[in-house]
Amino acid sequence: MTVPPDSNVPPPHSDSSNEELVYVLDGTLRYRVGPEVRDLAPGETMHTPRGVVHAFSNASERTARALIIQSPDIGAQYFKDVAAVVHLGIRRTRLP
């Protein structure tokens, strides 16, 4: 996935049927899982267990790229929908 600078999508949410692992490829991705917030650099990962509220953003001035692994897979359409929102230029309040 590609996350443009100053993006804050998706809003905090949880997934009851899958868990998620994010692996940052380029840039910095701010990732929140429950109460923990980390700025992930290339090569860093963060795991989201099923049912735990999580969100991500890019608070930097540089595009971030990350690989998202979901188990079981929910399909690419979710990320296409998120990308459509990002490309509309919708901005939300940044994660702390």
Summary of the structure (lengths in Angstrom):
residues: 96
radius of gyration: 12.2
end to end distance: 21.9
largest distance: 33.6
contacts: 258
relative contact order: 0.35
helix: 11%
strand: 41%
